[in-house]
Amino acid sequence: GGASGGKSLPEARGIHVMCTSNGSPYLNWQTRIMYRTFLDVQPGSDMLHFTRLLHRRTDDELMAEVPTVRVDSLHAPCDRSKAEKIISLHSTPYTLHPKP
């Protein structure tokens, strides 16, 4: 029984490290650190692969630097960075800010 239907599962062959990102500057900074650490410890370790899932509609600056699979976001507003939203919020008059 069990979920495998009585068949034995294949033996694990190492670790595939994955991370997700929207391409924001902060997440790109974190991803660079994570990927460089992966490269430093990878030789001889069980960590064999690294993939970043980028959820946005356009490529970003890390596409050529970090192994990345880009997946279109379902909502275009997700492509805007928090920094742009904060700048937009701070440039509007205080009276137009939503009340808590």
C-alpha positions in Angstrom: 0.0 0.0 0.0 0.8 3.6 0.7 0.9 6.5 -1.7 3.4 4.7 -3.9 1.0 1.8 -4.6 3.4 -0.7 -3.2 6.3 0.2 -5.4 9.5 1.4 -3.9 10.5 5.0 -4.6 13.8 5.8 -6.4 16.7 6.6 -4.2 17.2 10.3 -3.7 20.1 11.7 -5.7 21.0 14.9 -4.0 19.3 18.1 -3.1 17.8 20.6 -5.6 17.8 24.0 -3.9 15.0 26.3 -5.0 13.9 29.8 -4.2 11.2 32.1 -5.4 11.5 35.8 -6.3 9.5 38.7 -7.8 12.7 40.3 -9.0 12.7 43.1 -6.5 16.1 44.6 -5.5 15.9 43.2 -2.0 15.1 39.6 -3.1 17.7 39.8 -5.8 20.3 40.7 -3.2 19.2 37.8 -1.0 19.2 35.5 -4.0 22.8 36.5 -5.0 24.0 35.6 -1.5 22.1 32.3 -1.5 23.4 31.3 -4.9 27.0 32.3 -4.1 26.8 30.3 -0.9 25.4 27.3 -2.8 28.4 27.5 -5.3 30.9 27.7 -2.4 29.5 24.6 -0.6 28.4 22.6 -3.6 31.6 20.8 -4.5 31.4 17.4 -2.8 28.1 18.2 -1.1 24.6 16.7 -1.6 23.4 20.0 -3.0 23.5 19.4 -6.8 21.2 21.9 -8.4 20.0 25.5 -7.8 16.9 27.1 -9.5 15.3 30.4 -8.9 11.6 30.7 -9.8 11.0 34.3 -11.0 7.3 35.2 -11.0 6.9 38.2 -13.2 6.2 38.9 -16.8 9.6 40.1 -17.8 13.2 39.0 -17.4 15.3 40.7 -14.7 19.0 41.4 -14.1 19.7 38.0 -12.5 18.6 35.9 -15.5 22.1 35.5 -16.8 23.7 35.2 -13.3 21.5 32.7 -11.5 19.8 29.6 -13.0 16.2 30.9 -13.4 12.9 29.7 -14.6 10.5 32.7 -15.3 6.9 32.1 -14.7 4.4 34.7 -15.8 2.6 36.3 -12.8 -1.2 36.0 -12.9 -1.6 39.7 -12.0 0.4 42.5 -13.7 0.4 44.6 -10.6 2.6 42.0 -9.0 5.4 43.1 -11.3 5.7 46.5 -9.6 8.3 46.7 -6.8 7.5 47.8 -3.3 9.9 50.7 -3.7 7.8 52.1 -6.5 4.6 51.7 -4.4 6.2 53.5 -1.4 7.4 56.3 -3.6 4.0 56.7 -5.1 2.4 56.6 -1.6 4.7 59.3 -0.3 4.2 61.5 -3.3 0.4 61.7 -2.7 -1.1 64.3 -0.4 -1.7 63.1 3.2 -5.5 63.7 2.8 -5.6 61.1 0.0 -4.0 58.3 2.1 -6.5 55.5 3.1 -7.7 55.8 6.7 -6.7 52.8 8.9 
